[in-house]
Amino acid sequence: MDLLRIIADGVEPLPGDDNLTERIIQIINVVVGVLGIIAVIVIIIGGVNYMTSTGDPGKVKKAKDTILYGVIGLVICALAFAIVNFVIINILGNGS
């Protein structure tokens, strides 16, 4: 982490760089938000499939897998949001 800070400190910011950083953050937040909504929809679809599986072991397994993959996707979206915002704000110097 110290190496990244040294590299980031050695880079001169471009004029209007704060505006660019804010736009990048907004774009990434929108993309991660949309992916999070898709993950929630996948979880809902898995739940509906589970409720309508009528006890068929194949359908139940497929529905549980769908729910699991939706939850994993949601966790990845949350982590991506946190990591990207941390890197942009702290490493690139906006948080000083």
Secondary structure, DSSP 8 states (H G I E B T S, - for coil): -HHHHHHHHHS---TTHHHHHHHHHHHHHHHHHHHHHHHHHHHHHHHHHHHTSTT-HHHHHHHHHHHHHHHHHHHHHHHHHHHHHHIIIIITTTT-
